[in-house]
Structure formats: structure tokens, C-alpha cells
Amino acid sequence: MSCQKSSPGPPGDITPFQQMMASCSGAIITSLLVTPLDVVKIRLQAQKNPFPKGKCFVYCNGLMDHICVCENGNTKVWYKAPGHFSSTLDAFIKIIRMEGIRSLWSGLPPTLIMAVPATVIYFTCYDQLFALLKLRMGDRSDLAPLFAGAIARVGSATVISPLELIRTKMQSEKQSYREMNAVIRSALKNEGWRSLWRGWGPTLLRDVPFSAMYWFNYEKGKWWLCKHYSCSEPTVAITFTAGALSGSIASIITLPFDVVKTKRQVEMGELQTMKLSTQVSSSTYSVMKRIVAENGLSGLFAGFMPRLIKVAPACAIMISTYEFGKAFFHKHNHQKESQVTAPQHIISHTEKH
């Protein structure tokens, strides 16, 4: 693909550390822009159906989903809905007016502790794997994004899965981050080391196909847009558009697995809140059967529009910011190399004369 800038070897090529810096910047910017949307969404949900104490709900900062435990009765809890909101815009205005603009980013710091490292691992691994597979696969290099995206997602999901369960347990048991070591020891002692990866399977069923389809469609879309607009390098607008389209397609296809994964996460979070055993958990197939039996086939596609509205801009913002960061470092390295080679060229030219 003529527009890909992360292939190894050319002058100005960026380092893995610079890729990590670019993805970290993208993760922070995405979180800052997307978090207010989810805060308002949860406020509207709480207004229509107040969360009872101990109830879990999904919170998303634009990078990954997190399970939060409702603590009803605490007036400072950010997901309680004071007043009445008639619409999304009305909620934005009233929240800013009554609680200050900072409240739109409530709950952001704890989730960034996991979301930023996960994103850095994911994007850096993808770029490194993509470059390697592209060289190794030869004529079939068009499939490199598919495999690189899938493998990178398995790695990041495996690293983060234990932290998500630990974080949910810490919230439900009112523990601070200083007590994380005690929480890990308790989980290992009571349920074994595998308990830290409970929910890992359903997460992979959703995230791995999503990642594979996302990167494959993104690279194809970026290449097609570059060719259509006759540009040698993808612009921010091109990467933004390709990211939004590929994210939308992947989110629609993997929606049933997202519904199952969310349902299982919420159920396990509530069991932990009530201090009940989480050893007995339904398989992905049995959860799907239960959803179909209760709500019909359409139940597997519940939340279609909210997920699309949330995923498309998040994917677009993250990938365009990431590509912009890589382009910045690529240009910086190229200029640095030019400054180093220029004096040597002048010296050799002087010696000849």
C-alpha cells in the first residue's frame, strides 16, 4: 500500500518508542473528547431508570469499556442524575451550569490507568507486526493487517483482562489502589490464577474479529482514498474518514458478541459486589440462547445505534491522531538525519577540491 508509512527501513522511520508516544497521545485525546458523551449518556439512563445500589453498568472512555458499581445514596457520585434532562444537549448545558465543566470528565482518571497502557500496547504491537508480516507474506501482504490486528488485540486483551476484574472488585469492596496487591493475593488464594482472566474468552470473541476487520478495512480504505484523491501520503481527513468507516463496519458485525460480553461482565460485577461466588458462569453460547429466548433475535443487536455513535468517532479520532503523531515523528527523524548527513557531504566535497 503506497500510503503506509510504518514499513521498516526508509529514512526518517519512527522507533517503537515514538510509536508508543503517538498512541499514548492519541489515547489521551480520544478519552478527552469521547468521555463527556458517555457521562451524559449514563446520566440520561440513570434519569429514566435509576440504578439501585450494587447495580453495575458499562462506562466507556472511548478506548475501552469498564464496569462500574453504583453507590446509590452518595450525592457526589457522578452517575446520579440530578434534575431533569429533556435531551442530550439539555443534559450538557445543565451539567455544566450546575456542576461545572469538569464534571463531564468524571470517572476519567481511573479508567485511563488501564486504557492508555492497553492502547499503547495494542497500536505499537500492530505496527510492528504489520511491518513484519508485510515483509514475510509477499504476494499475500494485503492480509497482513487482518492477522496483525487480531494478534495485537489478543496480546492487549490478555494483559488488561486481570486488571479489569481487579478494578471492579476494588470498586465493589471500597478498596484503594494501594490495596491492589492484597486484592490480587486474595483472588489467587480463593479462586486460583485463572480467575484473573474470567471473561477473557467472550472479550476475545468480540475484540479479535473487530480488530481484524477494523485494520483490514482501514488499510484498504486509506489506500483507496489516497488513490482516489491522488495523494502520496494520507492526510488527517483521509485517516479520520477511513477510521470512522472501518470502525462502523466492524462494530455492526461484532455487535452480538458485544452484547454477550457486556451482559457477562455486568453479571460478574454484580456477583462480586454481593460477595457471591463467580465460579459458575454461563458460556457465550448459553448466554446467546438466553438473550434470544428472552428478547428474540433482535436482542443480540440491542444498542445498535448507541454503539455505532460511540465507536465510529472514537475510532476516527484515535487513528487520525495516532497517524498524525507518527507523521510528526517521521518528519522529525528525517530532518534530524538530514542535519547529520549534510556536514559529512560538505566535508567530502571540500576534500575533493
C-alpha positions as CSV (number, residue, x, y, z in Angstrom):
1,M,0.0,0.0,0.0
2,S,1.6,3.2,-1.1
3,C,0.2,5.3,1.7
4,Q,1.6,3.1,4.6
5,K,4.3,4.9,6.5
6,S,5.3,2.3,9.1
7,S,7.3,0.0,6.9
8,P,10.8,-0.6,8.2
9,G,13.9,0.8,6.6
10,P,13.3,4.2,4.9
11,P,15.0,7.4,6.1
12,G,13.1,9.0,9.0
13,D,11.4,5.7,10.0
14,I,10.0,6.0,13.5
15,T,11.1,3.9,16.5
16,P,8.8,1.7,18.7
17,F,9.2,4.3,21.5
18,Q,7.9,7.0,19.1
19,Q,5.0,4.7,18.1
20,M,4.2,4.4,21.8
21,M,4.3,8.2,22.2
22,A,2.0,8.7,19.3
23,S,-0.5,6.1,20.5
24,C,-0.4,7.5,24.1
25,S,-1.2,11.0,22.8
26,G,-4.0,9.6,20.6
27,A,-5.4,7.7,23.6
28,I,-5.5,10.7,25.8
29,I,-7.0,13.0,23.2
30,T,-9.7,10.3,22.3
31,S,-10.6,10.0,26.0
32,L,-10.8,13.7,26.5
33,L,-13.2,14.1,23.5
34,V,-15.3,11.0,23.9
35,T,-15.7,10.7,27.7
36,P,-18.3,13.6,28.0
37,L,-20.6,11.7,25.6
38,D,-20.6,8.6,27.8
39,V,-21.0,10.6,31.0
40,V,-24.1,12.4,29.5
41,K,-25.4,9.0,28.2
42,I,-25.2,7.5,31.7
43,R,-26.9,10.5,33.3
44,L,-29.8,10.2,30.9
45,Q,-30.0,6.4,31.6
46,A,-30.0,7.0,35.4
47,Q,-32.7,9.6,35.0
48,K,-35.0,7.1,33.2
49,N,-34.1,4.0,35.2
50,P,-32.3,4.9,38.4
51,F,-29.5,2.5,39.2
52,P,-30.1,0.6,42.5
53,K,-27.3,0.1,45.0
54,G,-24.9,-2.7,43.8
55,K,-26.1,-2.5,40.2
56,C,-23.3,-2.5,37.6
57,F,-23.2,-0.6,34.4
58,V,-20.8,-0.1,31.5
59,Y,-18.7,3.0,31.2
60,C,-16.6,3.8,28.2
61,N,-13.9,6.5,27.8
62,G,-13.7,6.0,24.0
63,L,-10.9,3.4,24.3
64,M,-12.3,0.5,26.2
65,D,-15.3,-0.5,28.3
66,H,-15.2,-0.6,32.1
67,I,-17.7,-2.0,34.6
68,C,-18.7,0.5,37.4
69,V,-20.6,-0.3,40.5
70,C,-23.5,2.0,41.5
71,E,-23.3,3.5,45.0
72,N,-26.8,4.9,45.4
73,G,-27.2,7.4,48.2
74,N,-24.0,9.3,47.7
75,T,-24.9,12.7,46.3
76,K,-21.4,13.2,44.9
77,V,-21.4,10.1,42.7
78,W,-21.1,11.3,39.1
79,Y,-23.6,8.9,37.5
80,K,-26.6,10.0,39.6
81,A,-28.9,12.3,37.6
82,P,-29.9,15.5,39.4
83,G,-32.7,17.4,37.9
84,H,-34.4,16.6,34.6
85,F,-32.8,16.4,31.2
86,S,-35.0,16.7,28.1
87,S,-32.3,15.9,25.6
88,T,-28.6,15.3,25.2
89,L,-27.9,18.9,24.5
90,D,-30.0,19.9,27.5
91,A,-28.0,17.5,29.7
92,F,-24.7,19.0,28.5
93,I,-25.9,22.5,29.3
94,K,-27.4,21.7,32.7
95,I,-24.5,19.6,33.9
96,I,-22.0,22.4,33.0
97,R,-24.2,25.0,34.6
98,M,-24.9,23.2,37.9
99,E,-21.7,21.2,38.4
100,G,-19.1,22.8,36.3
101,I,-17.5,21.7,33.1
102,R,-15.0,19.4,34.9
103,S,-17.9,17.1,35.8
104,L,-18.2,16.0,32.1
105,W,-14.9,14.2,32.6
106,S,-15.9,12.5,35.9
107,G,-14.5,9.0,36.2
108,L,-11.8,9.6,33.6
109,P,-8.6,9.2,35.7
110,P,-9.2,5.6,37.0
111,T,-10.1,4.3,33.5
112,L,-7.1,6.0,31.9
113,I,-4.9,3.9,34.2
114,M,-5.8,0.9,32.2
115,A,-7.0,2.3,28.9
116,V,-3.8,4.2,28.0
117,P,-1.4,1.3,28.6
118,A,-3.8,-1.1,26.7
119,T,-3.9,1.3,23.7
120,V,-0.2,1.8,23.7
121,I,0.4,-2.0,23.7
122,Y,-2.2,-2.6,21.1
123,F,-1.2,0.1,18.5
124,T,2.5,-0.4,18.9
125,C,2.2,-4.2,18.6
126,Y,0.0,-3.8,15.5
127,D,2.5,-1.6,13.7
128,Q,5.4,-3.8,14.5
129,L,3.5,-7.0,13.5
130,F,2.1,-5.3,10.3
131,A,5.6,-4.3,9.1
132,L,7.0,-7.8,9.9
133,L,4.1,-9.7,8.2
134,K,4.1,-7.5,5.2
135,L,7.7,-8.5,4.5
136,R,7.1,-12.2,5.2
137,M,3.8,-12.7,3.4
138,G,5.0,-11.4,0.0
139,D,2.1,-11.6,-2.6
140,R,-0.4,-12.0,0.3
141,S,0.7,-8.9,2.1
142,D,-2.9,-7.5,1.7
143,L,-3.9,-9.9,4.5
144,A,-1.2,-8.6,6.9
145,P,-3.5,-6.0,8.6
146,L,-6.0,-8.8,9.3
147,F,-3.5,-11.0,11.1
148,A,-1.6,-8.2,12.8
149,G,-4.8,-6.7,14.2
150,A,-6.0,-10.0,15.5
151,I,-2.7,-10.9,17.2
152,A,-2.2,-7.4,18.7
153,R,-5.7,-7.5,20.2
154,V,-5.1,-10.9,21.8
155,G,-2.0,-9.5,23.4
156,S,-3.5,-6.3,24.8
157,A,-6.7,-8.1,26.0
158,T,-4.7,-10.7,27.8
159,V,-2.7,-8.1,29.6
160,I,-5.6,-5.9,30.6
161,S,-8.2,-8.6,31.5
162,P,-6.9,-9.2,35.0
163,L,-6.7,-5.5,35.7
164,E,-10.4,-5.0,34.7
165,L,-11.6,-7.7,37.1
166,I,-9.3,-6.4,39.9
167,R,-10.6,-2.9,39.3
168,T,-14.3,-4.0,39.5
169,K,-13.6,-5.8,42.8
170,M,-11.8,-2.8,44.3
171,Q,-14.7,-0.6,43.5
172,S,-17.3,-3.0,44.9
173,E,-15.3,-3.6,48.1
174,K,-14.3,0.1,48.7
175,Q,-10.6,-0.5,48.4
176,S,-7.9,1.9,47.3
177,Y,-5.3,1.4,44.7
178,R,-2.7,0.9,47.4
179,E,-4.5,-2.3,48.3
180,M,-4.3,-3.8,44.8
181,N,-1.6,-6.2,45.9
182,A,-3.9,-7.6,48.6
183,V,-6.8,-7.9,46.1
184,I,-4.6,-9.9,43.7
185,R,-3.4,-12.3,46.5
186,S,-7.0,-12.7,47.7
187,A,-8.2,-13.6,44.2
188,L,-5.4,-16.0,43.6
189,K,-5.9,-17.7,47.0
190,N,-9.7,-18.1,46.8
191,E,-10.2,-18.9,43.1
192,G,-6.8,-19.6,41.5
193,W,-4.8,-17.7,39.0
194,R,-7.3,-18.4,36.2
195,S,-9.9,-16.3,38.0
196,L,-8.0,-13.2,36.9
197,W,-8.8,-13.9,33.3
198,R,-12.5,-14.7,33.8
199,G,-14.4,-13.1,30.9
200,W,-11.3,-13.2,28.7
201,G,-13.0,-15.6,26.2
202,P,-16.0,-13.5,25.5
203,T,-13.8,-10.4,25.3
204,L,-11.7,-12.1,22.6
205,L,-14.8,-13.2,20.7
206,R,-15.8,-9.6,20.3
207,D,-12.5,-7.7,20.2
208,V,-10.4,-10.0,18.0
209,P,-12.8,-10.1,15.0
210,F,-13.4,-6.4,15.5
211,S,-9.7,-5.7,15.4
212,A,-9.0,-7.9,12.4
213,M,-11.8,-6.4,10.4
214,Y,-11.1,-2.8,11.5
215,W,-7.4,-2.8,10.5
216,F,-8.1,-4.7,7.2
217,N,-10.8,-2.2,6.2
218,Y,-8.8,0.7,7.5
219,E,-5.7,0.0,5.4
220,K,-7.8,-0.8,2.4
221,G,-9.9,2.3,2.9
222,K,-6.9,4.5,3.4
223,W,-5.2,3.2,0.3
224,W,-8.4,3.7,-1.8
225,L,-8.9,7.2,-0.6
226,C,-5.3,8.1,-1.3
227,K,-5.6,6.7,-4.8
228,H,-8.9,8.4,-5.3
229,Y,-7.6,11.9,-4.3
230,S,-4.2,11.3,-5.9
231,C,-2.2,11.9,-2.7
232,S,1.1,10.2,-1.9
233,E,0.6,10.3,1.8
234,P,-2.7,10.0,3.8
235,T,-4.0,13.3,5.2
236,V,-5.7,13.7,8.6
237,A,-9.0,13.8,6.8
238,I,-8.3,10.6,5.0
239,T,-7.3,8.7,8.1
240,F,-10.3,10.1,10.0
241,T,-12.7,9.0,7.3
242,A,-11.1,5.6,6.9
243,G,-11.1,5.1,10.7
244,A,-14.8,6.0,11.1
245,L,-15.9,3.8,8.2
246,S,-13.9,0.8,9.3
247,G,-14.9,1.2,12.9
248,S,-18.6,1.4,11.9
249,I,-18.4,-1.8,9.8
250,A,-16.6,-3.8,12.4
251,S,-18.9,-2.6,15.3
252,I,-22.0,-3.7,13.4
253,I,-20.7,-7.2,12.5
254,T,-19.4,-7.9,16.1
255,L,-22.4,-6.4,17.9
256,P,-23.9,-9.7,19.1
257,F,-20.6,-10.6,20.8
258,D,-20.5,-7.1,22.3
259,V,-24.0,-7.7,23.8
260,V,-23.0,-11.1,25.3
261,K,-19.7,-9.8,26.6
262,T,-21.3,-6.7,28.3
263,K,-24.0,-8.9,29.8
264,R,-21.5,-11.3,31.3
265,Q,-19.3,-8.5,32.6
266,V,-22.2,-6.8,34.3
267,E,-23.4,-10.1,35.9
268,M,-19.9,-11.0,37.2
269,G,-19.5,-7.5,38.5
270,E,-22.8,-7.7,40.5
271,L,-21.8,-11.1,41.9
272,Q,-18.6,-9.7,43.1
273,T,-20.5,-6.7,44.6
274,M,-22.7,-9.1,46.5
275,K,-19.7,-11.1,47.5
276,L,-21.1,-14.2,45.9
277,S,-19.1,-16.9,44.1
278,T,-18.3,-16.2,40.4
279,Q,-17.1,-19.7,39.7
280,V,-20.4,-20.6,37.9
281,S,-20.7,-18.6,34.7
282,S,-22.6,-19.3,31.6
283,S,-20.8,-20.0,28.3
284,T,-21.0,-17.5,25.4
285,Y,-23.4,-19.8,23.5
286,S,-25.7,-20.3,26.5
287,V,-25.9,-16.5,27.1
288,M,-26.8,-16.0,23.4
289,K,-29.5,-18.6,23.7
290,R,-30.9,-16.9,26.8
291,I,-30.9,-13.5,25.1
292,V,-32.7,-14.9,22.1
293,A,-35.3,-16.7,24.3
294,E,-36.0,-13.5,26.3
295,N,-35.8,-10.9,23.6
296,G,-35.8,-12.6,20.3
297,L,-33.0,-12.4,17.7
298,S,-33.1,-8.6,17.8
299,G,-31.9,-8.9,21.4
300,L,-28.4,-9.8,20.1
301,F,-28.3,-6.4,18.3
302,A,-29.5,-4.3,21.3
303,G,-27.9,-0.9,21.5
304,F,-27.0,-0.9,17.8
305,M,-27.3,2.9,17.3
306,P,-25.6,4.0,20.6
307,R,-22.7,1.7,19.9
308,L,-22.3,3.0,16.4
309,I,-22.5,6.6,17.5
310,K,-19.8,5.9,20.2
311,V,-17.5,3.6,18.2
312,A,-17.3,5.5,14.9
313,P,-16.0,8.8,16.3
314,A,-13.8,7.1,18.8
315,C,-12.1,5.0,16.1
316,A,-11.8,8.0,13.8
317,I,-10.3,10.3,16.5
318,M,-7.9,7.7,17.8
319,I,-6.5,6.5,14.4
320,S,-6.2,10.0,12.9
321,T,-4.4,11.3,16.0
322,Y,-2.1,8.3,16.0
323,E,-1.3,8.7,12.3
324,F,-0.6,12.4,12.8
325,G,1.7,11.6,15.7
326,K,3.6,9.0,13.6
327,A,3.9,11.5,10.7
328,F,5.2,14.1,13.1
329,F,8.0,11.8,14.4
330,H,8.7,10.6,10.8
331,K,9.3,14.1,9.7
332,H,11.3,14.9,12.8
333,N,13.6,11.9,12.3
334,H,14.0,12.7,8.6
335,Q,15.1,16.3,9.4
336,K,17.5,15.0,12.1
337,E,19.1,12.6,9.7
338,S,19.4,15.3,7.1
339,Q,21.2,17.6,9.5
340,V,23.6,14.8,10.4
341,T,24.4,13.7,6.8
342,A,24.7,17.3,5.5
343,P,28.0,18.2,7.2
344,Q,29.6,14.9,6.1
345,H,28.6,15.7,2.5
346,I,30.1,19.2,2.7
347,I,33.4,17.7,4.2
348,S,33.7,15.1,1.5
349,H,33.0,17.7,-1.2
350,T,35.7,20.0,0.2
351,E,38.3,17.2,0.3
352,K,37.8,16.5,-3.4
353,H,38.6,20.1,-4.3
